[in-house]
Amino acid sequence: MRLVSPNYFGVLTASKRRERKKLVFGLPGNPVSALVSLRKLIEPAIWKLQGIAEWNAPVVEAELVRDTPRDKHRLEFLRVRAEWKRGKYIATPATGQESHMLGGIAWANALITIPAGLEPIKAGSTVEVEFL
């Protein structure tokens, strides 16, 4: 078993006779957290089980439209809308980035992964966005 709070992964033996093992994933309760966990943790496992060693969502570079205030002590996934404008991608952060707010994820079409330890990213910076 492996716990990556608030996610869960384990192996369940279906029956003693058959000894079939099944993977069990547990997702967080907040809808946005569940979606991001599905995308970043479970989808790669499903691809690997299908024999696809490495699968990555389409990633492009984009210019960030607004500053991103953040908690620099943790990994964050910023929801953004990435659009092609004036010959480049522009990434606009969704309002309401909290994990229980559905409006931002319904509006967004991409994620920016921001590792722990980074300072806030300033408007005009180039970022990598991963399409959902």
The first five atom37 places (N, CA, C, CB, O) and aatype in JSON, in Angstrom:
{
  "aatype": [12, 1, 10, 19, 15, 14, 2, 18, 13, 7, 19, 10, 16, 0, 15, 11, 1, 1, 6, 1, 11, 11, 10, 19, 13, 7, 10, 14, 7, 2, 14, 19, 15, 0, 10, 19, 15, 10, 1, 11, 10, 9, 6, 14, 0, 9, 17, 11, 10, 5, 7, 9, 0, 6, 17, 2, 0, 14, 19, 19, 6, 0, 6, 10, 19, 1, 3, 16, 14, 1, 3, 11, 8, 1, 10, 6, 13, 10, 1, 19, 1, 0, 6, 17, 11, 1, 7, 11, 18, 9, 0, 16, 14, 0, 16, 7, 5, 6, 15, 8, 12, 10, 7, 7, 9, 0, 17, 0, 2, 0, 10, 9, 16, 9, 14, 0, 7, 10, 6, 14, 9, 11, 0, 7, 15, 16, 19, 6, 19, 6, 13, 10],
  "atom_mask": [
    [1, 1, 1, 1, 1],
    [1, 1, 1, 1, 1],
    [1, 1, 1, 1, 1],
    [1, 1, 1, 1, 1],
    [1, 1, 1, 1, 1],
    [1, 1, 1, 1, 1],
    [1, 1, 1, 1, 1],
    [1, 1, 1, 1, 1],
    [1, 1, 1, 1, 1],
    [1, 1, 1, 0, 1],
    [1, 1, 1, 1, 1],
    [1, 1, 1, 1, 1],
    [1, 1, 1, 1, 1],
    [1, 1, 1, 1, 1],
    [1, 1, 1, 1, 1],
    [1, 1, 1, 1, 1],
    [1, 1, 1, 1, 1],
    [1, 1, 1, 1, 1],
    [1, 1, 1, 1, 1],
    [1, 1, 1, 1, 1],
    [1, 1, 1, 1, 1],
    [1, 1, 1, 1, 1],
    [1, 1, 1, 1, 1],
    [1, 1, 1, 1, 1],
    [1, 1, 1, 1, 1],
    [1, 1, 1, 0, 1],
    [1, 1, 1, 1, 1],
    [1, 1, 1, 1, 1],
    [1, 1, 1, 0, 1],
    [1, 1, 1, 1, 1],
    [1, 1, 1, 1, 1],
    [1, 1, 1, 1, 1],
    [1, 1, 1, 1, 1],
    [1, 1, 1, 1, 1],
    [1, 1, 1, 1, 1],
    [1, 1, 1, 1, 1],
    [1, 1, 1, 1, 1],
    [1, 1, 1, 1, 1],
    [1, 1, 1, 1, 1],
    [1, 1, 1, 1, 1],
    [1, 1, 1, 1, 1],
    [1, 1, 1, 1, 1],
    [1, 1, 1, 1, 1],
    [1, 1, 1, 1, 1],
    [1, 1, 1, 1, 1],
    [1, 1, 1, 1, 1],
    [1, 1, 1, 1, 1],
    [1, 1, 1, 1, 1],
    [1, 1, 1, 1, 1],
    [1, 1, 1, 1, 1],
    [1, 1, 1, 0, 1],
    [1, 1, 1, 1, 1],
    [1, 1, 1, 1, 1],
    [1, 1, 1, 1, 1],
    [1, 1, 1, 1, 1],
    [1, 1, 1, 1, 1],
    [1, 1, 1, 1, 1],
    [1, 1, 1, 1, 1],
    [1, 1, 1, 1, 1],
    [1, 1, 1, 1, 1],
    [1, 1, 1, 1, 1],
    [1, 1, 1, 1, 1],
    [1, 1, 1, 1, 1],
    [1, 1, 1, 1, 1],
    [1, 1, 1, 1, 1],
    [1, 1, 1, 1, 1],
    [1, 1, 1, 1, 1],
    [1, 1, 1, 1, 1],
    [1, 1, 1, 1, 1],
    [1, 1, 1, 1, 1],
    [1, 1, 1, 1, 1],
    [1, 1, 1, 1, 1],
    [1, 1, 1, 1, 1],
    [1, 1, 1, 1, 1],
    [1, 1, 1, 1, 1],
    [1, 1, 1, 1, 1],
    [1, 1, 1, 1, 1],
    [1, 1, 1, 1, 1],
    [1, 1, 1, 1, 1],
    [1, 1, 1, 1, 1],
    [1, 1, 1, 1, 1],
    [1, 1, 1, 1, 1],
    [1, 1, 1, 1, 1],
    [1, 1, 1, 1, 1],
    [1, 1, 1, 1, 1],
    [1, 1, 1, 1, 1],
    [1, 1, 1, 0, 1],
    [1, 1, 1, 1, 1],
    [1, 1, 1, 1, 1],
    [1, 1, 1, 1, 1],
    [1, 1, 1, 1, 1],
    [1, 1, 1, 1, 1],
    [1, 1, 1, 1, 1],
    [1, 1, 1, 1, 1],
    [1, 1, 1, 1, 1],
    [1, 1, 1, 0, 1],
    [1, 1, 1, 1, 1],
    [1, 1, 1, 1, 1],
    [1, 1, 1, 1, 1],
    [1, 1, 1, 1, 1],
    [1, 1, 1, 1, 1],
    [1, 1, 1, 1, 1],
    [1, 1, 1, 0, 1],
    [1, 1, 1, 0, 1],
    [1, 1, 1, 1, 1],
    [1, 1, 1, 1, 1],
    [1, 1, 1, 1, 1],
    [1, 1, 1, 1, 1],
    [1, 1, 1, 1, 1],
    [1, 1, 1, 1, 1],
    [1, 1, 1, 1, 1],
    [1, 1, 1, 1, 1],
    [1, 1, 1, 1, 1],
    [1, 1, 1, 1, 1],
    [1, 1, 1, 1, 1],
    [1, 1, 1, 1, 1],
    [1, 1, 1, 0, 1],
    [1, 1, 1, 1, 1],
    [1, 1, 1, 1, 1],
    [1, 1, 1, 1, 1],
    [1, 1, 1, 1, 1],
    [1, 1, 1, 1, 1],
    [1, 1, 1, 1, 1],
    [1, 1, 1, 0, 1],
    [1, 1, 1, 1, 1],
    [1, 1, 1, 1, 1],
    [1, 1, 1, 1, 1],
    [1, 1, 1, 1, 1],
    [1, 1, 1, 1, 1],
    [1, 1, 1, 1, 1],
    [1, 1, 1, 1, 1],
    [1, 1, 1, 1, 1]
  ],
  "atom_positions": [
    [[0.84, -1.19, 0.0], [0.0, 0.0, 0.0], [0.87, 1.24, 0.0], [-0.95, 0.0, 1.21], [1.96, 1.27, 0.57]],
    [[0.37, 2.27, -0.65], [1.1, 3.52, -0.69], [0.1, 4.64, -0.49], [1.88, 3.68, -2.02], [-0.94, 4.68, -1.14]],
    [[0.42, 5.54, 0.41], [-0.47, 6.66, 0.68], [0.23, 7.96, 0.31], [-0.9, 6.68, 2.15], [1.28, 8.28, 0.87]],
    [[-0.33, 8.7, -0.62], [0.12, 10.03, -0.96], [-1.06, 10.93, -0.63], [0.59, 10.16, -2.49], [-1.94, 11.15, -1.45]],
    [[-1.05, 11.41, 0.56], [-2.2, 12.11, 1.12], [-2.72, 13.16, 0.17], [-1.85, 12.73, 2.44], [-1.91, 13.92, -0.37]],
    [[-3.99, 13.26, -0.07], [-5.08, 12.41, 0.39], [-5.45, 11.32, -0.6], [-6.29, 13.26, 0.69], [-6.62, 10.95, -0.7]],
    [[-4.48, 10.81, -1.34], [-4.71, 9.76, -2.32], [-4.35, 8.41, -1.72], [-3.91, 10.01, -3.61], [-3.6, 8.32, -0.75]],
    [[-4.89, 7.36, -2.32], [-4.63, 6.01, -1.83], [-4.37, 5.08, -3.01], [-5.81, 5.48, -0.99], [-5.0, 5.2, -4.06]],
    [[-3.44, 4.18, -2.82], [-3.2, 3.13, -3.8], [-2.93, 1.85, -3.04], [-2.02, 3.49, -4.75], [-2.17, 1.84, -2.07]],
    [[-3.54, 0.77, -3.48], [-3.31, -0.53, -2.85], [-3.58, -1.66, -3.83], [0.0, 0.0, 0.0], [-4.07, -1.44, -4.94]],
    [[-3.25, -2.86, -3.4], [-3.5, -4.07, -4.2], [-4.44, -4.93, -3.38], [-2.16, -4.84, -4.56], [-4.18, -5.23, -2.22]],
    [[-5.54, -5.34, -3.99], [-6.55, -6.16, -3.34], [-6.54, -7.55, -3.96], [-7.96, -5.51, -3.46], [-6.58, -7.69, -5.19]],
    [[-6.47, -8.56, -3.13], [-6.58, -9.92, -3.62], [-8.06, -10.26, -3.63], [-5.76, -10.94, -2.74], [-8.71, -10.24, -2.58]],
    [[-8.6, -10.58, -4.81], [-10.04, -10.77, -4.99], [-10.57, -11.97, -4.23], [-10.37, -10.91, -6.46], [-11.62, -11.88, -3.6]],
    [[-9.87, -13.09, -4.28], [-10.32, -14.27, -3.54], [-9.12, -15.15, -3.22], [-11.38, -15.06, -4.35], [-8.09, -15.08, -3.9]],
    [[-9.25, -15.97, -2.19], [-8.14, -16.84, -1.8], [-7.91, -17.94, -2.83], [-8.4, -17.45, -0.43], [-6.77, -18.36, -3.03]],
    [[-8.96, -18.41, -3.46], [-8.82, -19.5, -4.43], [-8.14, -19.06, -5.71], [-10.17, -20.08, -4.74], [-7.24, -19.73, -6.22]],
    [[-8.58, -17.95, -6.23], [-8.09, -17.51, -7.54], [-6.83, -16.65, -7.45], [-9.18, -16.75, -8.26], [-6.06, -16.59, -8.41]],
    [[-6.62, -16.02, -6.34], [-5.46, -15.15, -6.14], [-5.33, -14.07, -7.22], [-4.21, -15.99, -6.11], [-4.22, -13.69, -7.59]],
    [[-6.46, -13.58, -7.7], [-6.43, -12.47, -8.64], [-6.21, -11.18, -7.87], [-7.74, -12.4, -9.48], [-6.87, -10.93, -6.87]],
    [[-5.29, -10.39, -8.34], [-5.02, -9.12, -7.67], [-5.6, -7.97, -8.48], [-3.5, -8.93, -7.48], [-5.57, -7.97, -9.71]],
    [[-6.14, -7.01, -7.77], [-6.73, -5.84, -8.41], [-6.13, -4.59, -7.78], [-8.28, -5.84, -8.28], [-5.91, -4.52, -6.57]],
    [[-5.86, -3.62, -8.62], [-5.38, -2.34, -8.13], [-6.55, -1.52, -7.61], [-4.62, -1.57, -9.23], [-7.63, -1.51, -8.2]],
    [[-6.32, -0.85, -6.51], [-7.36, -0.02, -5.9], [-6.79, 1.39, -5.74], [-7.82, -0.61, -4.52], [-5.74, 1.59, -5.14]],
    [[-7.52, 2.37, -6.28], [-7.13, 3.76, -6.16], [-8.19, 4.48, -5.35], [-6.93, 4.42, -7.54], [-9.38, 4.24, -5.54]],
    [[-7.78, 5.35, -4.47], [-8.71, 6.19, -3.73], [-8.4, 7.65, -4.02], [0.0, 0.0, 0.0], [-7.25, 8.08, -3.98]],
    [[-9.44, 8.4, -4.33], [-9.28, 9.81, -4.67], [-9.75, 10.71, -3.54], [-10.04, 10.14, -5.95], [-10.57, 10.29, -2.73]],
    [[-9.25, 11.93, -3.47], [-9.71, 12.87, -2.46], [-11.18, 13.24, -2.69], [-8.84, 14.14, -2.47], [-11.73, 13.01, -3.77]],
    [[-11.8, 13.81, -1.68], [-13.22, 14.15, -1.77], [-13.52, 15.43, -2.51], [0.0, 0.0, 0.0], [-14.6, 15.56, -3.09]],
    [[-12.61, 16.37, -2.52], [-12.86, 17.62, -3.24], [-12.8, 17.36, -4.75], [-11.84, 18.72, -2.83], [-11.86, 16.72, -5.22]],
    [[-13.78, 17.86, -5.51], [-13.86, 17.54, -6.93], [-12.62, 17.91, -7.74], [-15.03, 18.22, -7.51], [-12.17, 17.12, -8.57]],
    [[-12.06, 19.08, -7.51], [-10.89, 19.5, -8.29], [-9.68, 18.65, -7.91], [-10.59, 21.0, -8.07], [-8.9, 18.27, -8.78]],
    [[-9.52, 18.36, -6.63], [-8.43, 17.5, -6.19], [-8.56, 16.12, -6.81], [-8.41, 17.39, -4.65], [-7.56, 15.52, -7.22]],
    [[-9.78, 15.61, -6.89], [-10.02, 14.3, -7.49], [-9.64, 14.31, -8.97], [-11.49, 13.88, -7.32], [-9.01, 13.37, -9.46]],
    [[-10.01, 15.37, -9.7], [-9.68, 15.46, -11.12], [-8.18, 15.53, -11.34], [-10.36, 16.68, -11.74], [-7.64, 14.82, -12.19]],
    [[-7.5, 16.36, -10.58], [-6.05, 16.5, -10.74], [-5.35, 15.21, -10.35], [-5.53, 17.68, -9.89], [-4.39, 14.8, -11.01]],
    [[-5.81, 14.56, -9.28], [-5.21, 13.28, -8.86], [-5.42, 12.21, -9.92], [-5.82, 12.81, -7.52], [-4.52, 11.42, -10.21]],
    [[-6.61, 12.18, -10.51], [-6.87, 11.24, -11.59], [-5.89, 11.47, -12.74], [-8.33, 11.38, -12.09], [-5.3, 10.53, -13.26]],
    [[-5.73, 12.73, -13.11], [-4.87, 13.07, -14.25], [-3.4, 12.79, -13.98], [-5.04, 14.53, -14.61], [-2.7, 12.26, -14.85]],
    [[-2.93, 13.13, -12.79], [-1.49, 13.06, -12.52], [-1.04, 11.71, -11.94], [-1.11, 14.15, -11.57], [0.13, 11.36, -12.08]],
    [[-1.94, 10.95, -11.3], [-1.53, 9.69, -10.66], [-2.15, 8.45, -11.29], [-1.9, 9.74, -9.21], [-1.45, 7.47, -11.55]],
    [[-3.45, 8.48, -11.54], [-4.14, 7.27, -11.99], [-4.03, 7.06, -13.49], [-5.6, 7.33, -11.59], [-3.78, 5.93, -13.93]],
    [[-4.21, 8.1, -14.29], [-4.08, 7.93, -15.74], [-2.73, 7.34, -16.14], [-4.28, 9.27, -16.43], [-2.7, 6.43, -16.97]],
    [[-1.6, 7.82, -15.59], [-0.32, 7.19, -15.96], [-0.27, 5.7, -15.6], [0.82, 7.92, -15.26], [0.32, 4.91, -16.34]],
    [[-0.88, 5.31, -14.49], [-0.91, 3.89, -14.11], [-1.73, 3.09, -15.11], [-1.48, 3.72, -12.69], [-1.34, 1.99, -15.49]],
    [[-2.86, 3.63, -15.52], [-3.72, 2.93, -16.49], [-2.99, 2.78, -17.83], [-5.06, 3.7, -16.7], [-3.04, 1.71, -18.45]],
    [[-2.31, 3.82, -18.27], [-1.55, 3.74, -19.53], [-0.47, 2.67, -19.42], [-0.91, 5.1, -19.89], [-0.28, 1.87, -20.34]],
    [[0.23, 2.65, -18.28], [1.3, 1.66, -18.1], [0.74, 0.24, -18.1], [2.05, 1.94, -16.78], [1.35, -0.66, -18.67]],
    [[-0.41, 0.03, -17.47], [-1.05, -1.29, -17.47], [-1.43, -1.74, -18.87], [-2.3, -1.28, -16.58], [-1.51, -2.94, -19.15]],
    [[-1.67, -0.79, -19.76], [-2.01, -1.1, -21.15], [-0.77, -1.3, -22.01], [-2.87, 0.0, -21.73], [-0.87, -1.5, -23.22]],
    [[0.41, -1.23, -21.39], [1.65, -1.45, -22.13], [2.26, -0.2, -22.73], [0.0, 0.0, 0.0], [3.23, -0.27, -23.47]],
    [[1.69, 0.95, -22.41], [2.25, 2.21, -22.89], [3.15, 2.74, -21.79], [1.11, 3.26, -23.27], [2.68, 3.25, -20.77]],
    [[4.45, 2.6, -21.99], [5.42, 2.9, -20.94], [5.35, 4.35, -20.47], [6.81, 2.6, -21.41], [5.42, 4.63, -19.27]],
    [[5.22, 5.25, -21.42], [5.21, 6.65, -21.04], [4.19, 7.4, -21.87], [6.6, 7.27, -21.2], [4.24, 7.37, -23.1]],
    [[3.28, 8.07, -21.23], [2.3, 8.88, -21.93], [2.26, 10.23, -21.25], [0.89, 8.21, -21.94], [2.18, 10.33, -20.03]],
    [[2.31, 11.25, -22.04], [2.25, 12.6, -21.51], [1.18, 13.38, -22.25], [3.62, 13.31, -21.61], [1.03, 13.26, -23.47]],
    [[0.45, 14.18, -21.51], [-0.54, 15.04, -22.13], [0.19, 16.11, -22.95], [-1.46, 15.7, -21.05], [1.35, 16.41, -22.68]],
    [[-0.48, 16.67, -23.95], [0.16, 17.73, -24.73], [0.57, 18.9, -23.83], [-0.79, 18.22, -25.85], [-0.22, 19.39, -23.03]],
    [[1.81, 19.34, -23.98], [2.35, 20.46, -23.2], [2.87, 21.51, -24.17], [3.49, 19.98, -22.24], [3.54, 21.2, -25.15]],
    [[2.54, 22.78, -23.87], [3.03, 23.89, -24.69], [3.55, 24.98, -23.75], [1.9, 24.45, -25.62], [3.21, 25.03, -22.57]],
    [[4.38, 25.85, -24.3], [4.81, 27.02, -23.55], [3.81, 28.14, -23.77], [6.24, 27.47, -23.96], [3.28, 28.32, -24.87]],
    [[3.55, 28.88, -22.69], [2.58, 29.98, -22.78], [3.05, 31.14, -21.92], [1.16, 29.51, -22.33], [3.85, 30.97, -20.99]],
    [[2.55, 32.3, -22.25], [2.84, 33.48, -21.45], [1.75, 33.63, -20.39], [2.93, 34.77, -22.34], [0.56, 33.62, -20.7]],
    [[2.15, 33.76, -19.14], [1.2, 33.9, -18.03], [0.65, 35.32, -18.01], [1.88, 33.55, -16.67], [1.41, 36.29, -18.07]],
    [[-0.66, 35.43, -17.92], [-1.33, 36.73, -17.99], [-1.3, 37.48, -16.66], [-2.77, 36.55, -18.44], [-1.15, 38.71, -16.65]],
    [[-1.43, 36.77, -15.55], [-1.48, 37.41, -14.21], [-0.45, 36.79, -13.28], [-2.89, 37.28, -13.6], [-0.02, 35.65, -13.47]],
    [[-0.05, 37.56, -12.27], [0.8, 37.02, -11.2], [0.07, 35.86, -10.53], [1.15, 38.12, -10.15], [-1.16, 35.8, -10.54]],
    [[0.83, 34.93, -9.95], [0.23, 33.78, -9.28], [0.64, 33.75, -7.81], [0.64, 32.47, -9.97], [1.68, 33.18, -7.47]],
    [[-0.15, 34.35, -6.93], [0.15, 34.21, -5.51], [0.0, 32.74, -5.14], [-0.79, 35.11, -4.63], [-0.89, 32.06, -5.65]],
    [[0.86, 32.24, -4.24], [0.83, 30.8, -3.97], [1.5, 30.48, -2.65], [1.51, 30.02, -5.09], [2.14, 31.34, -2.04]],
    [[1.34, 29.24, -2.22], [2.02, 28.7, -1.05], [3.28, 28.02, -1.56], [1.1, 27.71, -0.23], [3.21, 26.94, -2.14]],
    [[4.45, 28.64, -1.34], [5.68, 28.11, -1.92], [6.18, 26.84, -1.22], [6.76, 29.16, -1.87], [7.17, 26.26, -1.64]],
    [[5.5, 26.42, -0.18], [5.93, 25.24, 0.57], [5.32, 23.94, 0.06], [5.59, 25.4, 2.03], [5.61, 22.87, 0.6]],
    [[4.49, 24.01, -0.98], [3.88, 22.78, -1.49], [3.75, 22.79, -3.01], [2.51, 22.56, -0.86], [3.7, 23.85, -3.64]],
    [[3.7, 21.61, -3.57], [3.45, 21.43, -5.0], [2.03, 21.91, -5.29], [3.65, 19.93, -5.43], [1.1, 21.59, -4.55]],
    [[1.88, 22.67, -6.36], [0.55, 23.15, -6.73], [0.29, 22.94, -8.21], [0.39, 24.64, -6.37], [1.22, 22.92, -9.03]],
    [[-0.98, 22.77, -8.54], [-1.41, 22.65, -9.92], [-2.38, 23.81, -10.18], [-2.08, 21.25, -10.2], [-3.52, 23.79, -9.72]],
    [[-1.91, 24.79, -10.9], [-2.69, 25.98, -11.18], [-3.58, 25.73, -12.4], [-1.77, 27.21, -11.41], [-3.09, 25.35, -13.46]],
    [[-4.87, 25.95, -12.24], [-5.8, 25.78, -13.35], [-5.81, 27.05, -14.2], [-7.21, 25.46, -12.83], [-5.95, 28.16, -13.69]],
    [[-5.65, 26.85, -15.51], [-5.58, 27.99, -16.43], [-6.37, 27.69, -17.69], [-4.12, 28.33, -16.78], [-6.68, 26.54, -17.99]],
    [[-6.69, 28.75, -18.41], [-7.22, 28.59, -19.77], [-6.09, 29.02, -20.7], [-8.55, 29.45, -20.0], [-5.62, 30.15, -20.65]],
    [[-5.66, 28.08, -21.55], [-4.61, 28.36, -22.52], [-5.26, 28.61, -23.88], [-3.59, 27.18, -22.61], [-6.06, 27.8, -24.36]],
    [[-4.92, 29.73, -24.49], [-5.5, 30.12, -25.77], [-4.41, 30.62, -26.71], [-6.59, 31.2, -25.59], [-3.45, 31.24, -26.27]],
    [[-4.57, 30.34, -27.99], [-3.64, 30.82, -29.0], [-4.07, 32.22, -29.41], [-3.6, 29.86, -30.23], [-5.15, 32.41, -29.98]],
    [[-3.22, 33.21, -29.11], [-3.53, 34.61, -29.46], [-2.26, 35.3, -29.94], [-4.15, 35.38, -28.24], [-1.19, 35.14, -29.35]],
    [[-2.39, 36.05, -30.99], [-1.29, 36.86, -31.52], [0.0, 36.04, -31.71], [-1.01, 38.03, -30.58], [1.1, 36.51, -31.42]],
    [[-0.15, 34.8, -32.2], [1.0, 33.99, -32.54], [1.67, 33.26, -31.39], [0.0, 0.0, 0.0], [2.79, 32.76, -31.54]],
    [[1.0, 33.2, -30.22], [1.56, 32.46, -29.08], [0.43, 32.04, -28.15], [2.61, 33.33, -28.31], [-0.69, 32.55, -28.22]],
    [[0.75, 31.09, -27.27], [-0.22, 30.68, -26.27], [-0.19, 31.65, -25.1], [0.06, 29.24, -25.78], [0.87, 32.1, -24.67]],
    [[-1.37, 31.98, -24.61], [-1.55, 32.83, -23.44], [-2.24, 31.98, -22.37], [-2.4, 34.13, -23.79], [-3.22, 31.3, -22.67]],
    [[-1.74, 32.02, -21.14], [-2.33, 31.25, -20.04], [-2.93, 32.21, -19.01], [-1.28, 30.33, -19.37], [-2.22, 33.01, -18.4]],
    [[-4.24, 32.11, -18.84], [-4.95, 32.96, -17.88], [-5.38, 32.09, -16.71], [-6.18, 33.66, -18.55], [-6.16, 31.16, -16.89]],
    [[-4.88, 32.38, -15.48], [-5.29, 31.59, -14.32], [-6.78, 31.73, -14.03], [-4.48, 32.01, -13.08], [-7.35, 32.82, -14.16]],
    [[-7.39, 30.64, -13.65], [-8.8, 30.65, -13.25], [-8.92, 31.35, -11.91], [-9.39, 29.21, -13.18], [-8.03, 31.28, -11.07]],
    [[-10.05, 32.03, -11.72], [-10.31, 32.59, -10.39], [-10.85, 31.46, -9.53], [-11.32, 33.8, -10.45], [-11.48, 30.54, -10.04]],
    [[-10.61, 31.52, -8.24], [-11.08, 30.47, -7.34], [-10.29, 29.18, -7.52], [0.0, 0.0, 0.0], [-10.82, 28.21, -8.07]],
    [[-9.05, 29.16, -7.08], [-8.18, 28.0, -7.25], [-8.36, 26.95, -6.15], [-6.74, 28.45, -7.3], [-7.72, 25.9, -6.2]],
    [[-9.2, 27.2, -5.17], [-9.4, 26.24, -4.09], [-9.98, 24.93, -4.64], [-10.32, 26.83, -3.01], [-10.7, 24.93, -5.64]],
    [[-9.65, 23.82, -3.98], [-9.98, 22.5, -4.52], [-11.48, 22.18, -4.52], [-9.27, 21.46, -3.74], [-11.88, 21.2, -5.15]],
    [[-12.3, 22.96, -3.84], [-13.74, 22.69, -3.83], [-14.49, 23.56, -4.84], [-14.3, 22.92, -2.44], [-15.71, 23.43, -4.98]],
    [[-13.79, 24.44, -5.53], [-14.46, 25.39, -6.43], [-14.5, 24.83, -7.85], [-13.74, 26.75, -6.42], [-13.47, 24.69, -8.5]],
    [[-15.7, 24.53, -8.32], [-15.87, 23.89, -9.62], [-15.83, 24.86, -10.8], [-17.17, 23.15, -9.63], [-15.5, 24.46, -11.92]],
    [[-16.15, 26.12, -10.57], [-16.18, 27.07, -11.67], [-14.84, 27.2, -12.38], [0.0, 0.0, 0.0], [-14.79, 27.26, -13.61]],
    [[-13.77, 27.23, -11.62], [-12.44, 27.37, -12.21], [-12.03, 26.19, -13.06], [0.0, 0.0, 0.0], [-11.44, 26.37, -14.13]],
    [[-12.35, 24.99, -12.61], [-11.97, 23.8, -13.39], [-12.89, 23.63, -14.6], [-12.01, 22.54, -12.51], [-12.46, 23.1, -15.62]],
    [[-14.14, 24.08, -14.48], [-15.05, 24.01, -15.63], [-14.59, 24.97, -16.72], [-16.5, 24.33, -15.2], [-14.77, 24.68, -17.91]],
    [[-14.01, 26.09, -16.34], [-13.56, 27.11, -17.29], [-12.18, 26.78, -17.85], [-13.53, 28.48, -16.61], [-11.89, 27.08, -19.01]],
    [[-11.32, 26.17, -17.04], [-9.93, 25.9, -17.43], [-9.85, 24.77, -18.46], [-9.1, 25.53, -16.19], [-10.72, 23.91, -18.54]],
    [[-8.79, 24.8, -19.24], [-8.53, 23.72, -20.18], [-7.11, 23.17, -20.04], [-8.75, 24.2, -21.6], [-6.67, 22.35, -20.84]],
    [[-6.38, 23.64, -19.0], [-4.99, 23.22, -18.83], [-4.55, 23.41, -17.39], [-4.08, 24.01, -19.78], [-5.22, 24.07, -16.6]],
    [[-3.4, 22.8, -17.06], [-2.79, 22.92, -15.74], [-1.35, 23.41, -15.88], [-2.82, 21.57, -14.98], [-0.67, 23.1, -16.86]],
    [[-0.91, 24.18, -14.91], [0.5, 24.51, -14.76], [0.96, 23.84, -13.48], [0.75, 26.08, -14.73], [0.38, 24.06, -12.42]],
    [[2.01, 23.03, -13.57], [2.57, 22.38, -12.39], [3.63, 23.32, -11.8], [3.19, 20.97, -12.74], [4.58, 23.7, -12.48]],
    [[3.43, 23.68, -10.53], [4.36, 24.58, -9.86], [4.99, 23.82, -8.69], [3.64, 25.89, -9.37], [4.33, 23.57, -7.68]],
    [[6.28, 23.44, -8.82], [6.93, 22.69, -7.74], [7.03, 23.49, -6.45], [8.32, 22.25, -8.18], [7.03, 24.72, -6.47]],
    [[7.11, 22.78, -5.33], [7.32, 23.43, -4.03], [8.64, 24.18, -4.08], [7.31, 22.38, -2.86], [9.58, 23.77, -4.77]],
    [[8.71, 25.27, -3.35], [9.95, 26.02, -3.25], [10.06, 27.19, -4.21], [0.0, 0.0, 0.0], [10.91, 28.06, -4.03]],
    [[9.2, 27.22, -5.23], [9.25, 28.33, -6.18], [8.51, 29.54, -5.62], [8.65, 27.92, -7.53], [7.51, 29.42, -4.92]],
    [[9.02, 30.68, -5.95], [8.34, 31.94, -5.6], [7.15, 32.11, -6.53], [9.33, 33.16, -5.7], [7.03, 31.41, -7.53]],
    [[6.26, 33.06, -6.21], [5.14, 33.33, -7.13], [5.67, 33.64, -8.53], [4.28, 34.51, -6.6], [6.73, 34.24, -8.68]],
    [[4.91, 33.23, -9.53], [5.3, 33.46, -10.92], [4.67, 34.77, -11.37], [4.86, 32.26, -11.84], [3.47, 34.99, -11.19]],
    [[5.47, 35.62, -11.95], [5.01, 36.95, -12.35], [4.34, 36.93, -13.72], [6.18, 37.92, -12.37], [4.65, 36.09, -14.57]],
    [[3.42, 37.85, -13.91], [2.78, 38.03, -15.22], [3.85, 38.28, -16.27], [1.76, 39.21, -15.19], [4.83, 38.99, -16.02]],
    [[3.67, 37.69, -17.45], [4.64, 37.84, -18.52], [5.67, 36.72, -18.57], [0.0, 0.0, 0.0], [6.4, 36.59, -19.55]],
    [[5.72, 35.9, -17.5], [6.65, 34.77, -17.48], [6.19, 33.69, -18.45], [6.78, 34.2, -16.06], [5.0, 33.54, -18.72]],
    [[7.16, 32.93, -18.96], [6.84, 31.79, -19.81], [6.68, 30.57, -18.91], [7.95, 31.56, -20.89], [7.54, 30.28, -18.08]],
    [[5.58, 29.86, -19.09], [5.27, 28.66, -18.29], [4.91, 27.51, -19.21], [4.12, 28.94, -17.28], [4.52, 27.73, -20.36]],
    [[5.03, 26.28, -18.71], [4.58, 25.11, -19.45], [3.18, 24.77, -18.99], [5.54, 23.9, -19.27], [2.93, 24.63, -17.79]],
    [[2.27, 24.63, -19.94], [0.9, 24.26, -19.6], [0.6, 22.89, -20.21], [-0.13, 25.33, -20.12], [0.99, 22.58, -21.33]],
    [[-0.1, 22.08, -19.43], [-0.5, 20.74, -19.84], [-2.0, 20.75, -20.09], [-0.12, 19.66, -18.75], [-2.79, 21.02, -19.18]],
    [[-2.39, 20.46, -21.32], [-3.81, 20.48, -21.64], [-4.55, 19.34, -20.96], [-4.01, 20.4, -23.14], [-4.03, 18.23, -20.82]],
    [[-5.77, 19.62, -20.52], [-6.62, 18.61, -19.88], [-7.39, 17.84, -20.94], [-7.6, 19.26, -18.88], [-8.16, 16.94, -20.61]]
  ]
}
